[in-house]
Every structure is written in C-alpha cells, then in structure tokens.
Amino acid sequence: MKGEPFELQGTRVLVADDDAAMRRMVTTALCRHGLEVYEAESGEELLWATQSMVLSAWPWDGFDLLITDLRMPGLSGLDVLRKLRESSFTGPVVLMTAFPDAAVASEAARLRSWLLPKPFSLASLSTLVLALLEPSLDDRDLHHRPAN
Amino acid sequence: MSQLAAPRSLRPVAKKAFPLPQKLTRRITRVNVVPLAVGFTLLAALGDYLTGVEITFTLAYLCPISLGTWFRGRGFGASLAGLATACAFATSFSATPRQSILTILWNDGGALGLLLLAVWMLDRLRSYLNREQAERRIAVEQLRHADRLNVIGKLAAGVAHELGTPLNVVAGHAELLGLARRTPESIDESARTILRQTKRMAAIIRHLLDFGRESGSEKTTVNLDDLTVAAARMLANTALKTGCTVVVAPSSVPVLVLANAAEIEQVLTNLIINAVQAMPDGGVVRLRTAVEHAPGVAGSGSSFGCVSVVDQGSGISESNIARVFDPFFTTKGVGEGTGLGLSVSYGIVSDHGGRIDVESSPGRGTSFSVRLPLLAETE
C-alpha cells in the first residue's frame, strides 16, 4: 500500500467489537495504512470514548471514522449509532454485520452509515475506509457508490 | 301434496320419520348412509304403495334424499329424488280409485321440484362449508409454515453471526499472511489466531449438532440424587475458583426416573455453570432434589422428580426471562457462551417428558427447576 493518494497521518479511527480477535484483525489491517487506530470493547465504551474526546480540551477534534460491530452485548451497533447521531456526530460510521437483513440495512442507511457484510476481505475494508476518509469526497457522492 | 289430515294407520310411520335427524344422525356415517337411505326409500315406497297416501313422501323421502345429497353429492341426491318421485307416481297410478292423470302429474311434478330444490340447497350449503373448511386448513397450514420459517430464520441469523465473525477473522489473517513485510512473530501470531478461531467454529458446530440431535436416546432407571451429587462434585473445584460453593440438599427418598444419565447430567452441568457464572463475586449454589406431586390430580402420572438449582446472582431481567431458552440468546461475552446451553437443556428435558422452569428476582438470584416424570411409585 504505497503512495497513498492523500495524507493519512494523524487520522483517527475507532474500532468497536466485543470479539477481541476480530478487533485485533481490523486494527492490524488499518494500522498498515498509517492510521491511528483505537479500540473499544463495547458500544458503551465507544460512546464514552467519542464523547469524552469531544468534550476534552485535547488538541484533536474526535475521531475521523468509527467502525463498529452490529451485534454486541449491551448497546448494539445501531443503538450506538442512533445515540451518536443524536449527539450530532456527523463523521462516517461503518457497521460490520454477519446478517444484514432489510430492516438493518434501511435503518443503517437512514442513519447515514455503511454496512460491511461479514465475512469481508481486508482489501474491501481498506478500500471502504480509504474512500470514506478521502477529504475531497462529498458525503452524498459516497452514498451512490457501492460499499465494496 | 301434503295431506295433513293423515289417517290413523299412518301415524307410526310419520312418528318414525320425524325424529330421525336428531336421533340417528350421530350414528349415520359415510359407510352406512347409502343402505340406510335406500332402506328408508323402499320402506316409504312400500308404505305409499300400501296406503296410497302421500304424507310419507314429504316426511320420509326428504330424509334419505337430504342425507344422500349431504354425503354423496348432488347427483346422488337428485337420483334418489327421481326414484322417489317415480315410486310415488307408480303408487298413485296403480291406486284404486285412480285420481285423474293430471292431478297425479301435478302432485308428483311439484314434489319432484320441491325435492330437487332441497337437493340443490343442501348441495350449496355443503360446498360452502367445504370451501370454508379448506380455506381454514390452508390458513392454518400457512401459519404453521410461517412459524417454522421464523424459527429457521432465527437459527440461520444466529449461525450466520456466530460463524461469520470467526470466519472473517480467519480470512483476514490469511490475507495478512500473504502481505509483504511481515515479521516472523506476527506471522506466528496470525497462524495461532487462525487455529484458535477454527477451534471456536468447531465448538459452535458441535453445539449446533447437540441442539438438533436425534431424540430417543437410551434411557435407564437413574436416581436424580446421584446425578445431582455427581454433577456438583464435578464442578465443585471450578466453582471454588470464582469463590462459589455448591451445596446439595438431597431428597429424603430416592428420586427414581427413567432417563438418559449422560443427558440429564449435561443439563445439570449447564445449570450449575450458569449459576456460577451469574455470581462472579462468589456465593452459594444450592441444589435441591425432591419428589413432587402435582396438586389436585391423583395417580402416579402426576408425580415428578424435581431438581432445582438456585443461585444468589444478579438475576435475569423481566425482558430477558422469556428468551433464556431461545437458541443463541446469551448475555455472556463472546467466547464465554454460545447461547445454546439452555436451549439444548430445554430440548433434553422435553424429550424426557419433563419440563424446565425458571424464576428470577433481579438482584437476588435465579432458580431453575427441572421436573421429570417419576418412575412408578413402588418405593
């Protein structure tokens, strides 16, 4: 993955999955692109992390991209997403799910997130993440583009 | 044609004909309806022939014709009506003194029309009822089908999720292995992760097979006390690691049931493990066996051997308690539980003709009771 089309240094991604192995794999794959990757074990932790980042006086303004599993104990991916959108988080969110049925798909689209059906290849994950992080792209353009 | 002022000699025939629908319809079956109808028709024809009076026509003919129509259809009913009218015609034609031919034709033609009208109406009613019944059957069948699909769909969703994640991890690490610039350590770690995830998938598949396993396993006479003590002893050490003590309170009499010892032990093990996991800070798991008699019903069939597993854990919330026996329902983290333990236990206990109940007060603890039908009360 040489010659990235744009600057990825300092781009922050948060990965939430209750499955440690899955989390590690996604993290490893994304780190290879030079992204700064953070991990959360549950929906609650993800919410806590995003909100405290926004509130804190750190020299950063939160995460550029969130990747979360759909089915987790406690808050599910969709619950988290709903709360995020309520708290006016506008960044891109990717939902990983093994069973993307119509209800989930429509709800995900309504909340302006991208469904990534499992099992996915790391190449398609990278493509989607890089496309979402590309600063020149308008949010609306992406919605007309297939996820992978 | 209805000559209401019937002669005295006819009364018995009329009385016989009237109560027929109420009294005999229960005994009339598909098999005997035809001889019955023919017999009645012949009887009525004979009566007509002997007396020359038509009251039998309306009373006695209508019955077999109605029955014939109801059970054998319109054609059969119409044939009976034709036969009956022909008999009536022959009777009045050969009677002395003979009425005018026009009167006979008028009477019998009217009678035939009336009978055919009855046949037609009954046939319509019958086909209407048939259609209703068929529609209801189809609706019920569709509901059952939808229910089955729902269960299969739930199971499929569960399987897709449970297997999807480890599959994804395996595929991802395989992809990572293929990339350049990998250190030996990271390659080693990827390989180990793949192996671990494969084992996890194998475990899920094994549980699934348990879930859908064939029933009718070999059953022997077992003492529930022994099984409970054995299960408790097996798990005592594991429980101690999290600070839990397993206490057994056996019944005063032997609790003998017909069961597959290994399966029931699996159920008890599942319940004890759940109880221990519900108390991460330690506590006491109480196992109690007892003989129970269902209240109000006498007889040996209503006695149960009961094992209860009581913990002092966090309890199950109101919304979750209805789902605890659902396949893949779990509140445990990934890798700790597949959500199949209780549903497998439920299947096993149902197979044994018993039932498994759960009571829980959130914050105070949960109690699972397994009830199995007691072997004949000889002891």
Contacts between the chains, C-beta under 8 A, distances in Angstrom:
chain1	res1	chain2	res2	distance
A	18	B	333	6.0
A	18	B	334	5.1
A	19	B	165	5.3
A	19	B	169	7.6
A	19	B	334	4.5
A	19	B	335	7.6
A	20	B	334	7.8
A	21	B	166	7.4
A	21	B	169	4.7
A	21	B	193	5.7
A	21	B	196	7.1
A	21	B	197	6.0
A	22	B	165	5.5
A	22	B	168	6.5
A	22	B	169	5.3
A	24	B	193	7.5
A	25	B	168	7.6
A	25	B	169	5.2
A	25	B	172	4.2
A	25	B	173	6.2
A	25	B	176	7.5
A	25	B	193	7.6
A	26	B	172	7.6
A	28	B	176	6.3
A	28	B	186	7.9
A	29	B	172	6.5
A	29	B	175	7.9
A	29	B	176	6.9
A	32	B	179	7.4
A	69	B	165	7.9
A	71	B	161	5.6
A	73	B	330	7.8
A	73	B	331	6.1
A	73	B	332	7.4
A	73	B	333	6.2
A	97	B	161	7.8
A	98	B	160	4.7
A	98	B	161	4.3
A	98	B	163	7.7
A	98	B	164	2.8
A	98	B	165	6.3
A	98	B	168	7.8
A	99	B	157	4.7
A	99	B	160	4.5
A	99	B	161	5.5
A	99	B	164	7.2
A	101	B	157	7.5
A	118	B	164	4.1
A	118	B	165	6.4
A	118	B	167	7.3
A	118	B	168	4.5
A	119	B	164	6.0
A	119	B	167	4.7
A	119	B	168	3.9
A	119	B	171	5.2
A	120	B	168	6.5
A	121	B	171	6.5
A	121	B	172	7.6
A	121	B	175	6.2
A	122	B	172	5.2
A	122	B	175	4.5
A	122	B	176	6.8
A	123	B	175	7.1
